[in-house]
Amino acid sequence: MTDHLTFTFKPFDRSMLHEGVDLFMDTFSREPWNDVYESREQVIAFFENHMACNYFLGYALFRNEEMVALSIGLKKPYIKGMEYYIDEFCVGVEYQGQRVGSEFLRLIEECMESENMKAIMLLTDKGFPAEKFYMKNGFKEHDKIVFLAK
């Protein structure tokens, strides 16, 4: 991680909504995702729907007062305890490739351990840089699980 910069890790809360939406839209509207949004309000509603969930769990990483990374998801009940399901994870474009994302994941893992959560799970697009990033950070593909949608 960029050593000369000071980072602060915080739970994501409602006061961070607009800055989180800005970071999310800026990150995912660029290569390689190129996401297109109907409106900023659409993304705000997406975040608000997450935060309205009673199992919502999110984190943000700040450099001074600027949000540079975020993770939003939920605590997912599992027979052996709770797990953290990451629905969205992003690092600001100017901080990618500097180990900021890896450090952010490490801090999330520390929180999970302190809360006795059993695992962190997520889905990502095959072949995108994120897949390699997660594998590099210890995530493994589960060959016994099939993702289905209808």
N, C-alpha and C positions, 0 to 999 in steps of 0.2 A: 504494500500500500504506500502511497505517496507519503514519505516520512515527514516532510516539512509542513504538512497540513494537520490541523487539529480537527478531529471528528467527534461527534456526539451521537450516541445511540439512544433512541427514545421509543416508547410505545406510540403507535400512530393513534391520534385522536381527532375529534371533530375540528379542533382549531387548525389542524394541518390540511384540511380538506382541499382548499383551493390551490395551495402550493403542491400538494400531491397530484391533483388533477393536471396541473401545468407540467409537472415532471413526466407523468405518465403519457400525456399527449405528445409532448416534445420527443420523448424517447421512441415511442412506438409508431409515430408517423414517419420515421426515418428508416433508412436501410438497416437491416434486411426485412423489416416487418412491413413498412409502407401502409400502415393502417389508416383508414379514412373514417372520420367520425361525422355523423350527421350534424352535430353541434357540440359545443362545450357542455351544454346542459345535459346532453345524453351521457357524457362521461361523469358529470357530477352525480346524476341519478344512479349510475352504476356504483360509484363509491358509496353513496348514501344507502343504497340497498345492502351493500356489504356491511356497513356499520350498524344497520338496523338489526342485523342478525344477532341473537343473544350469544352465539359462539364466535363472534367476530374477533379476530386477532390480527393486528398489524404492527409494523415497525417502520421507523424512518431513521435515516442516517443524515446528519447535518455536518456541513463544513461551516463553522461559525454559525451564521443564521440561515444559511442556504441549504435546502433539502437536496441531497445528491443521490439518494437511493431510497426505495420504499419496497415494502412487502406487505401485501394484504391477503388475508385468507381467513381461515377459521380453525377453531379447535374441533377436531372430529373425534367423536366417541368411537372407541374400538374395544373389543372384548378384554384386551389386556391393559386398557387405560386410554388416555387421550393422546391424539396425534395432532400435529400442525399440518394442515393442508394449505400450501401456498397457491393461491389462485393467480396472483400477479406479483411479479418481482421485476424491478427495473433499477438500473443505475444510469444516471445522467450521462449523456454521450461523451462529454469532456472528461469523465472519470472512468470510462471503460478502458480495460487493458492495463490498469494501474493497481490491480489487486484490491480495489475498493469493494467490489462485489464479493470477493472471497472473504474479506475481513467482515463484511456485513453478514454474510452467512454464518461465519464463526460466532459472531455476537448473538445471532438468533439461536444457534445451537446451544450456547451457554444458557440463554433464557429457558430453552426447552428442558435442559437438564435440571436447572434449578426448580422448575415447576413440575418435575418428574413426568414430563411428556415423553412418550415412547418412540416417536419417529417424526420425521419431516417428510412429507410427500408432495409431489407436484406432477403436472403434465407439461410437456413442452413439444414444440414442433420438431419432428425428425429432420436432421440435416441442417438445422439452423445453428448459428454459433452458440446459442444458449445450451443446446444439448451437450456440446463439448465442455462448456463452462461447468455445468452441473456434474458431469462425469469426473472432471478434474477435481471437483470439490467433494468427492466421495459418494455421490449418488450413483445408484446402480439401476439398470433397466431390469424389470422383472419379467422374465420370459413366461411365467405362468399366469400372467394377468393379461386380459384382453380388454381394450377400451372399446365400448360399444356406444352407439348413438342412434337415435331414430328421429 
